[in-house]
Amino acid sequence: MLFLSRSLFFKRFTYIFSLTLLIYGCKSNTSSEQTSEQAVKLVASPAFNPDSAYAFVQKQVDFGARVPNSKPHQLCGDYLVATLKKYGLQVTEQPFTPTTFDGTKLNARNIIGSFNPAASKRILLAAHWDSRPFSDQDSVVKDKPVLAANDGASGVGVLLEVARVLSSQTTKPDIGVDIIFFDAEDWGSSDEPTKMEYSGFCLGSQYWSANKHTPNYTAYFGILLDMVGAKGATFLKEGHSVQVAEEVVRQVWTTASRIGYNNYFIDERGTSITDDHWPVNKVAGIPMIDIIHTKQNSLALTFFPQWHTSHDTMENIDPNTLKAVGQTLMQVLYQEAAGQAL
């Protein structure tokens, strides 16, 4: 009995000692990683102007719902092309004519603006610029087009401000940036059965991924923006992004935390979402992540409250959210240009 008790004591002692070492080791590794991240200095990056970004969002909404085949869609597309050119980006328009899940043939175009096109190291930034043709999540008006202030225009507004800021710098960052505005993202089926890939969503990114605007185009990595302007937005680490580009996710979320936006960029993995970044990963072979407004509760994943409704309007757009996303992008770009990725 004494021998058994002594053996049990040594087993427990060994277990506790080993556990202590394990915990210490984990803490040491975590501490080491945090120290390493903190050791990388934040390089100076230009200020992102949230009021300017807000104005870019407002300008798009002023055209009306940018549904493909409509006059507002055509006029807004022309505006995006002219604005990118005004800021000195090399612009490529990529027309295509997809057929939607309900048989509608669209006159669509992807719009690509390239900053510093001669640079070999390139970062891809993207958002969709079209509006959903019906408010299927609305409790009252389901057949009305969505004005899409957040679900579309907010990401485009942030990227137009990124283009403006980059072009305004006396000393340009030594990096190439390609901004793609994907079209025909939001004419998909939410509930009706369809044989189309992605249920008919992401038509523009599917087309671009199979028909890049430049032969053999590639990028170091990509970042997609979707629904990035709402009040109180939270951005979980989207599942597909973590799966295929975990290091890029870590870099972006670490950057956001370092510059004070961890209340927006939540250090928590969310669910996997079908969005424009997925064809870019699967078909184009470019590791692209998705910064998208999501909130995980005990019942289900939710987007912002006005998603796919007639209430996705400017009163729900917050310059503070645009600032958090835009300044994080600027910092990521300048860290990469300096070879100091966090």
C-alpha positions in Angstrom: 0.0 0.0 0.0 2.8 2.4 0.8 4.5 1.5 -2.5 1.3 2.2 -4.4 0.7 5.5 -2.6 4.3 6.5 -3.4 3.9 5.5 -7.0 0.7 7.5 -7.3 2.5 10.5 -5.7 5.3 10.3 -8.2 2.9 10.0 -11.1 0.9 13.0 -9.9 4.2 14.9 -9.3 5.5 14.0 -12.7 2.1 15.0 -14.3 2.0 18.3 -12.5 5.6 19.1 -13.2 5.2 18.2 -16.9 2.0 20.2 -17.1 3.8 23.2 -15.5 6.5 22.9 -18.1 4.0 22.7 -20.9 2.1 25.7 -19.7 5.3 27.6 -19.1 6.5 26.6 -22.6 3.2 27.7 -24.2 3.3 31.0 -22.3 7.0 31.4 -23.3 6.1 30.7 -27.0 3.2 33.0 -26.9 5.3 35.7 -25.2 8.1 35.1 -27.7 5.7 35.5 -30.6 4.2 38.6 -29.1 7.6 40.0 -28.4 8.6 39.2 -32.0 5.6 41.0 -33.4 6.1 44.0 -31.1 9.8 44.1 -32.2 8.8 44.8 -35.7 8.4 48.6 -35.8 5.3 50.3 -37.3 6.5 52.2 -40.3 5.1 55.6 -41.0 2.0 55.4 -43.2 -0.2 58.2 -44.6 -3.5 59.1 -42.9 -6.6 57.6 -44.4 -9.3 60.3 -44.5 -12.7 58.8 -43.4 -14.7 61.8 -44.5 -13.3 61.5 -48.0 -14.1 57.8 -48.0 -17.6 58.6 -46.8 -18.1 61.0 -49.7 -17.0 58.3 -52.1 -19.7 56.0 -50.6 -22.3 58.8 -50.8 -21.4 59.5 -54.5 -22.2 55.9 -55.5 -25.5 55.9 -53.6 -26.5 59.1 -55.2 -26.5 57.3 -58.6 -29.2 55.1 -57.2 -29.2 51.3 -57.0 -26.3 50.1 -59.2 -28.1 47.1 -60.6 -26.5 45.7 -63.8 -28.4 46.7 -67.0 -29.6 49.9 -65.4 -28.7 53.6 -66.1 -27.3 54.1 -62.5 -25.1 51.1 -63.0 -23.7 52.5 -66.2 -23.1 56.0 -64.8 -21.5 54.8 -61.6 -19.2 52.5 -63.6 -18.1 55.5 -65.7 -17.5 57.5 -62.5 -15.3 54.7 -61.0 -13.2 54.5 -64.2 -12.8 58.3 -64.3 -11.9 58.6 -60.6 -9.2 55.9 -60.8 -7.8 57.6 -63.8 -7.9 61.0 -62.0 -5.6 59.5 -59.3 -3.1 58.3 -61.9 -3.9 54.6 -61.9 -3.7 52.5 -65.1 -7.3 51.5 -65.7 -8.5 48.4 -67.5 -12.2 47.7 -68.1 -13.2 44.1 -68.5 -16.7 43.7 -70.1 -18.4 40.4 -69.8 -22.0 39.1 -70.3 -22.9 36.5 -67.7 -26.3 34.9 -67.3 -27.9 35.0 -63.9 -29.6 32.1 -62.0 -33.0 33.5 -63.2 -31.9 33.6 -66.8 -31.2 37.4 -67.1 -28.2 38.3 -69.4 -26.2 41.1 -67.9 -24.0 43.8 -69.4 -21.4 43.8 -66.8 -17.8 45.0 -66.4 -15.0 44.5 -63.9 -13.0 47.7 -63.4 -9.3 47.4 -62.5 -7.0 50.2 -61.5 -3.2 49.5 -61.2 -1.0 51.7 -59.0 2.7 51.5 -59.9 2.1 48.9 -62.7 5.8 48.3 -63.2 6.4 47.0 -59.7 7.0 43.2 -59.5 5.6 42.8 -55.9 1.9 43.4 -56.1 -1.0 43.4 -53.6 -4.5 42.9 -54.8 -7.4 44.8 -53.2 -11.0 44.3 -54.2 -14.7 45.0 -53.5 -17.9 44.5 -55.6 -19.6 47.6 -56.9 -23.0 46.4 -58.0 -26.2 46.4 -56.1 -28.6 43.5 -55.4 -31.7 43.7 -57.7 -34.1 42.7 -54.9 -34.4 43.2 -51.2 -35.2 39.6 -50.4 -34.4 40.0 -46.7 -36.8 42.9 -46.3 -39.9 42.2 -44.3 -42.1 44.5 -46.5 -40.6 45.5 -49.8 -38.9 42.4 -51.3 -38.8 43.3 -55.0 -37.1 46.7 -54.6 -33.4 47.1 -55.6 -31.0 47.6 -52.7 -29.3 51.0 -52.5 -26.3 49.0 -51.1 -24.5 51.7 -49.2 -22.8 49.1 -47.0 -23.1 45.9 -49.1 -21.0 47.2 -52.0 -20.4 50.9 -51.9 -18.5 51.0 -48.5 -15.7 48.7 -49.8 -15.5 50.6 -53.0 -15.4 53.9 -51.1 -12.5 52.7 -48.9 -10.5 51.6 -52.0 -11.1 54.9 -53.8 -9.7 56.7 -50.8 -6.7 54.3 -50.8 -6.2 55.2 -54.4 -6.4 58.9 -53.6 -4.0 58.6 -50.7 -1.4 56.6 -52.7 -1.5 59.0 -55.6 -1.1 62.0 -53.3 2.2 60.9 -51.8 5.4 62.7 -52.8 7.4 59.5 -52.2 5.5 56.5 -53.6 5.7 53.2 -51.7 7.9 50.6 -53.5 5.0 48.2 -54.2 2.3 47.6 -56.8 -1.3 47.8 -55.8 -4.1 46.5 -58.0 -7.7 47.6 -57.1 -10.4 45.5 -58.7 -14.1 46.5 -58.5 -15.9 43.2 -59.3 -19.3 43.5 -61.0 -22.4 41.2 -60.8 -21.5 39.8 -57.4 -25.0 40.2 -55.9 -27.4 38.7 -58.4 -27.5 35.3 -56.8 -30.2 33.0 -55.3 -30.5 33.1 -51.5 -33.0 30.3 -51.2 -34.2 28.9 -54.6 -32.4 25.8 -55.8 -29.8 26.5 -58.6 -27.2 24.5 -60.4 -25.0 27.5 -60.8 -21.7 27.6 -58.8 -21.9 29.8 -55.8 -25.7 29.9 -56.3 -25.2 32.5 -58.9 -23.3 34.9 -56.8 -19.7 36.2 -57.5 -20.1 36.3 -61.3 -17.5 39.1 -61.8 -14.8 37.5 -59.6 -15.4 34.1 -61.3 -14.9 35.7 -64.7 -11.8 37.7 -63.7 -10.2 34.7 -62.0 -10.5 32.7 -65.2 -9.7 35.7 -67.5 -7.2 37.9 -65.7 -6.8 41.4 -67.0 -3.1 40.8 -67.5 -1.7 37.4 -68.8 0.0 35.5 -66.0 -1.0 38.1 -63.5 -0.3 37.2 -59.9 -0.1 39.0 -56.6 1.7 38.4 -53.3 -1.7 38.3 -51.6 -5.2 39.8 -51.9 -7.7 41.5 -49.5 -11.4 41.6 -50.3 -13.6 44.2 -48.6 -17.3 43.5 -48.2 -19.8 45.4 -45.9 -17.1 47.5 -44.2 -18.9 50.7 -43.3 -21.7 50.0 -40.8 -21.9 51.4 -37.3 -20.4 49.0 -34.7 -19.1 46.6 -37.3 -17.1 43.6 -36.3 -14.9 41.6 -38.5 -14.3 38.0 -37.5 -11.6 35.9 -39.2 -13.6 34.4 -42.1 -13.2 30.6 -42.4 -12.0 30.2 -46.0 -9.5 33.0 -45.4 -8.0 31.2 -42.4 -8.0 28.0 -44.4 -6.1 29.2 -47.4 -4.2 32.3 -46.2 -3.8 32.1 -42.5 -0.6 34.2 -42.4 -2.3 37.0 -44.3 -5.2 37.0 -41.8 -2.7 37.1 -39.0 -0.9 39.9 -40.5 -4.0 42.1 -41.1 -5.5 41.4 -37.7 -2.2 42.0 -35.9 -1.8 45.3 -37.8 -5.3 46.4 -36.9 -4.6 45.6 -33.2 -1.3 47.4 -33.2 -2.8 50.6 -34.5 -5.8 50.4 -32.2 -8.6 48.8 -34.1 -9.0 45.5 -32.3 -12.5 46.4 -31.3 -13.4 46.1 -35.0 -11.0 43.3 -36.0 -12.0 40.5 -33.6 -9.4 37.9 -32.8 -11.9 35.0 -33.3 -12.5 32.6 -36.2 -15.9 32.9 -37.9 -17.7 30.7 -40.4 -16.7 30.2 -44.0 -18.5 32.5 -46.4 -19.0 32.3 -50.2 -17.7 35.7 -51.4 -15.5 37.1 -54.2 -12.3 36.0 -52.6 -13.1 32.3 -53.0 -12.9 32.1 -56.9 -9.7 34.2 -56.6 -8.2 31.5 -54.4 -9.6 28.5 -56.2 -9.2 29.5 -59.8 -6.7 32.4 -59.9 -4.5 30.8 -57.3 -3.9 34.0 -55.4 -4.2 33.8 -51.5 -7.0 36.3 -50.8 -8.7 37.0 -47.5 -12.1 38.5 -46.8 -12.7 41.4 -44.4 -16.5 41.1 -44.0 -18.9 42.3 -41.3 -20.0 39.3 -39.4 -21.3 38.6 -35.9 -21.5 35.2 -34.3 -24.1 34.6 -31.7 -25.4 31.5 -30.0 -27.9 30.8 -32.8 -26.3 31.7 -36.1 -23.9 33.9 -38.0 -25.4 37.3 -38.9 -24.4 40.2 -41.1 -25.3 43.8 -40.4 -29.0 44.3 -39.7 -29.9 46.0 -43.0 -28.3 43.3 -45.2 -30.2 42.8 -48.4 -33.0 45.1 -47.4 -34.3 48.5 -48.5 -32.7 50.0 -45.4 -29.1 49.6 -46.6 -28.7 53.3 -46.8 -26.3 56.1 -45.9 -27.6 56.7 -42.4 -26.1 53.4 -41.4 -22.6 54.2 -42.6 -20.1 55.3 -40.0 -16.9 57.1 -40.9 -15.2 55.6 -37.9 -15.6 52.1 -39.4 -14.3 53.2 -42.7 -11.3 54.7 -40.9 -10.6 51.5 -39.1 -10.6 49.4 -42.3 -8.9 52.0 -44.5 -6.1 52.8 -42.1 -5.4 49.2 -41.5 -5.1 48.7 -45.2 -2.7 51.6 -45.5 -0.6 50.3 -42.7 -0.4 46.8 -44.2 0.6 48.2 -47.6 3.4 50.4 -46.1 4.6 47.6 -43.9 4.9 45.4 -47.0 6.6 48.1 -49.0 9.2 48.5 -46.2 9.7 44.7 -45.9 8.4 45.0 -42.3 5.2 42.9 -42.3 3.9 42.4 -38.8 
